[in-house]
Amino acid sequence: MGKKQSKLSLGAKLLLIAGMMLTFGLVGCGEEEFTLEDQEVEVDPWEDVNPGEISRFDGEAARQPDISWEPYKVDRKVRAVYFTEYTLSRGEEYFQSLIEKTNNSIINAWVINIKNDNANVVYNSEVPLVQEVGADMNIIRDIDHVMNELRENDIYTIGRIVAFKDRIAATAREDLAIKDVNGNVWRDNKGDAWLNPYNPEAWDYLVDIAKEAAMHGYKDIQFDYVRFPTDGRTTEIDYEGKDEEMEQSEAIAAFLEYARQELKPYGVLVSADIFGWALVETGGASVGHHLETIVPSTDVILPMIYPSHYGPGIFGFSKPDLHPYEMVYQSLEKAQERIAAMDHDGPKARMRPWLQDFTASYLGAGNWMTYGTEEVLTQIQATYDAGVEEWVLWNSGNNYTWEALVDAEVHDFTGGN
């Protein structure tokens, strides 16, 4: 062709970009090869794509190419542990040791805080409202290094966002907060303020944080505390702007559906933590966790089915913590039955339960037992026996029973998967 340059059509350019994304991965153009073996669905990659509609929270161009990531959504059967930002900031050597433990185990995913229980975004954030309210806290100093290391080790990344419990934004921006009948910011028994789940501007704050996380490479945005308050003087609450015809469970479902639609161009899954008893309770849950309402509105639900968190008498057991297999199996079995019976033709969220990797000695003598290798493996087995193929372990101090996870193989539980 000599010096003559050809002009590519828009369609050819888009196909060229697609090829580059498939070769170099979804985050930047590194040298390593990135595969999409966990791709969930095959779709027309350019159907309904409007590059002009994809922008960052502040209206500027997003870091990713101006096309939808949705066709390249990466998915997998998650086997995860949870890490706080403090655990990941203990130095490079410790960080690499966690990666090594993961690579030598059946774990294939990490849940990492994005917005923590104290309402801080844990790395430098460019979200204007995060900066305005002072929620920016640079604990993970190089989030892109963390994400690149995890991508290179094929560790699936799930970003945890503590949603409506928010002592920072709800204090600095009272118009976004749950109020009391006197017009003051309402607080729970721990002194925490809460964003108003009925307020669309509060939704946008959380979704903007999620969009930024997606641009850093998170594959799954997991909303925790995606509910109404459970303690404190809840009878004194005045939910300003509430639609009187909207139940609390409908408000939570509406937020999750809104988040899912807003995040769709970024190619991430949207997941939600819910109370374990929501799988058993068939009435309308006062905190907004109603199984049949929330299932159509998100991609994944994560019920917290820790045996220690159930009250006496559940499934006929007076001391639930002593029966890890039965608590997990019967919870998931009950949920499966309810979801199957739903009159809903569209997609339904799948389950990815939180399992217990901690000892609940606070329950009192005779009501608890030490949770170690056997108890962790028993819960995992119960999960697969109930027909659920994903799970996440919780330990608030991130001290996991690695000996259970290193020696096990997935087919040990599934008989061949």
N, C-alpha and C positions, 0 to 999 in steps of 0.2 A: 504493500500500500504506500510505501515511501513516506513522505511528509504529510500526505493527505490524511486528515482526521475524519473518521466517520461520526455521524451524529446519531446517538441512541434515542429511540423512542422512550416515552415515559414508561411503557410497559416493560421494555428491555431493561431500563435502569432499575426498576423495581425488582425484576428477576435477578439482576446482578447483585443488588443489595441482599436479596434473600439468600443467594448462594454464599455471599460473604458471611452472613449471620450463621448459616449452617456450618461453615468451615471454622469460624473463629469464636463462636459462642455468643451468648447474649449480652455479656458485659465487656465492652471494649474489644480490642483486636489483639489478644495475646498470641504467643507463638504456639501454645499447646492446643491440641485438637480437642474439640468439645463435641460429644455425641448427644443425640436426642433420643436415646433408646427408651426413655420413660415418657415420650410424647403420648398424651392421652387420646387425642382424636385427630383424624385427618380432615382438614377443611380446605376450602379454596382460600389461599392466603391473601388474596386481594379483594375478596368480596366485601363490599360495604366499607372499604377503607377510605377515609377522608383525612389526608395528612394534615390539613389545616386545623383539625379539631383536637389534635394531640399536643398539649402544651403543659408546662409546669404549673404548679400552684400559683406562681406569681405572674403568669401570663407569658413568660419567656419560653424560648424553645427548650424542649426536654433534651437530656443528654443522649438519649437513645435516638436512633434514626427516626425520622418522621413517618413511621408506619406503625401499624398495630402489632404489638407483641403477642396478641391473643393466639394467632395460629401456632406459635412456638411455645405455648404454655407447657412447662415441664412438670411432670407429676410422678409420684412414686408411692409405693406402699411404705409408709413411714414407720420407722422404728427409732424413736428419738429419746434424747435426754435434754433437760433444760439447763441452761447456763445463764447466770447473771452477768451483767457488765463488769462487776468487780472480779469475778472469776477470770474473765477473759483479759483483764488488765493487770494480771499478776506477773507479767513479763513474757518475753518471747519463748523462753525455754519451757515454761509451764504450759503456755498455749500449744506449743508443738507436742508436748507430752499428751495433751488431751486428744489431739488429732491422731497420735499414734495409738492410744487406747481405742479410739473409735475405729480406726482401720483394722485393728486386731479383734474386733468384736462384731456382733450382729447389728450394732447401731449404724444407721445410715443417714441420720438427720440430727440437727441441733435446733432447739428452740432458744432464741436469744432475745433478751429485752431490747426493744426500741424505745418505748416510753414506759418507765418503770413504775413501781407502786407508789413512789413519792412524786409522780407526775413529771419527772425530768426526762427529756429526750437525752439519750446517753452518749451521743456524739455530736459534733458540731453540726448544727442544723441551719438551713437557709430558709426555713418556713418563717415568713414574717411574723405570724402571731406567736410562734414559739419564742422568737427573739423579743417581741414586745412584752410578753408576760414574764420573761426571765426563766423560762423552762429549759433553756439550753445548758447542758452540763456535760463537758467533754471528758467523760470517763474512759470510753474507748477512743483513743486519740487518733487512730488510723483505721477507720472502719473499712476503707477499701482494701487495705492490706489483709484484714481479717476475712473479708468476703472472697478475695482472690485466693487465699490459702485454702479456704473451704471448697471453693469451686475446683481448684486443682486436685483436691483429694476426694472429689465427688461426694461431698457431704451436703445434703439438701438443707437449705436454710429457711427457717421459719421465724418470722419476726413477731414478737409478742408486744402488743400495745395495750396497756391498761387504759381502758376507755373512759367511762363516765366518772369513776372515782378520780378526782383531780383537785388537789389542794392548791395548786398553783394557778392554773388558768381560771378556775371557778372563783378564786379570790380576787385576782387582778381584773377579771372581766365579769363583773356581777351580772351583766345582762345575759351571760351564758349559763349562769348557775341555777341550781335548785334553790328556791327561796322559801322562807317561812311565811306565815300569815301576816307578819308585820313588815314584810318586804326586805328582810335581811337575808344574807346568805345563810342557808341552812347547813348545819354540820351534824355528822353522826357522832356516836359515842367516843370515837377516837379523835374527834376534832377535824376530820376530813370534810372538805366541801366536795360537791358533786356537780358535774355538768348536767344540764337538763336534757334528758333523752328525747324530749318533745321538741327541742330547739334545733332547727336545721343548721343554724350557724355553728352550733356545737358539733354537729355531724361533720361539717366542713373542716373544722380544726383537726379532728381525728383523721379524716380522709387525706388531708394535705400531708400529714405526718407519714401516713401509709404510702402515699405516692412517692415521697422522697426516699423512703426505705426501698421501694420497688426499684427505683433508679440506681440504688446502690447494689442491687442484685438479689434481693430477697425473692424467693419463689412462692412464698405463702405468707399472708398477713393474718395473724391470729389475734383477735380481739378478746381480751380478758376484762372482767368487770363490765361486761356488756349487759348491764342490768340496772335495776333501780336499787336504792339503798335497802338494807335489811335491818339495820339497828339504828338506835336513836329515836328521837321524838318524831316518828314518821307521820303521826296524825296532825302535826303542825305544818306539814309541807303544803305549799301552794305552787303547783306546777303552772307557771305563767305560760300562756300560749297553748295550753293543752286543748286538743280537740276532744270534747266531752264524749264523743262517740268512739274514740280510739282507746282500746284497752292497752295496758302496759305491755303485754306480750306483742301486740300489734305494732307498738312504737319501736320496740327492739327489732322486730322483723323488718320494719320499714327502713330502719337505719342500716341493717346488714344488706338489704337489697340495694339501697342507695350506694353503699360502699362498693358492693360487687359491680354495679354498673359503672361507677366512676373509675374503678381500678381495672376494668376489663381491658382497656387498651394497653395496660402494662403487663399483661400476661401472667398475673399472679392469681393464686387461689385465695379465697376469703374464708376464714374459719372462725369459729366462736367457741369460747369456753362456757359451759353451762353446768349448773349443779347436777350432781348425780341423781338426786331425788326427782329431778324433772323427767327421768326415764320411767319412774314408777308412778308419780303423781299425775293423775289424769285430768284434774280440774285446772282452771286457769291459775297459773302461778302468779302471786302478787309481785314478784320481782321482775317479771317479764320473761321467764323461762318456761315456755309452754311448748312441748316437743312438736306437736302437729303444726304449730304456727311458725316455729323457727326453721324447721327442716327445709321448706321450699325456698328459703330466703338466703341460704349460704351454701358454700360448697362442702364444708366439713364441719361437723360438730364434735367438740371434745368434752364429753361428760366426765366430771371429776368423781369417779366411782371408787375413791379410796375406801376400803372397808372400815377404816377408823372413823369416817365421817358419817356413817349411818347410825341412826338411833336404835335402841333396843327394840326387838320385835320384827325388824325388817326381814321378810322372807322366813319368818318363824325362828330367827336366831336372836337370843337375848344378848349375846356379846359378839356383834358383827366382826370386830377386829380379829377374832380368833378363827374366822372362816373366810380367808381370802379367795379361795376358788369359788365358793358359792356366791359371795357378794358380787364378784365380777361377772361370772357366768349368768346368773339370774338377772342382773341389771341389764346386760346387753341383750339377753334373750327377750326380755319384756319390751325393750325398745324396738327390737327388730319386728316383733309382732305388731306393735302400734304403727310403725312406719309402713309396714306392708299393707295395713288396713286403711291407710289414708286414701281419701278420694282426691287424688292429685295426679294429673297426667304429665306434669312437667318434671324436670330434674329434682331429685331429692338429695339432700346432704348425706354423705356417708359418715360413719362413726370412726373416731380416732380417740379412744378413751385415755384419760390420765390414769396411770397406775401408781400404786404406793411403793416407794422405796425409802421409807423412813419408819421409825418406831414411835408409836403414839403413846408414850409412857404417861402423858398427861391425863389419860382416860381413867387412871386410878387402878389400884391393885385388883388383879383378876380379870380386868376388862381389856387388857392389851397383851401383846407378845412381841418379842423382838423380830423385826423383819430383816431377813438376810437372803442368802442365795435361794433357799428353798421357797420362801414366800414370794420372792420376785418371779421366779420361774413358774410358780403355780398360777400367778395372775396372768402371765403371758400365755400359758397354756389354756386358761379359761377363756381368754380373749379369742384365740383361734378356734377353740371348741364351739364358741357361740357364733362362729361364722364371720368374725370381724378380723381384718387382716392388718390393722395398724394400731399403734399404741405409743404413748409417751410416758416416760418415768419422771416422777416429781420427787425432788429432794431439795428443800429450800437452801441448804448449804452446799448443794451440788456434790455431795459425797456419795457417789453411787456404788452399788455392789458390782463392781466391774468383773469380779471373778465369775459371777453368774452370766455376764454378757459375753465374756471372752471365750469361754469353753463351749457355749451353745451354738447350734446351727439352726437356721430357720426350719429345715425339714425335721428337726427334732420335735417340733411342735405341730407341724402341718402334715407330716407323713409324706413329704416329697416336694412341697412347693419350693 
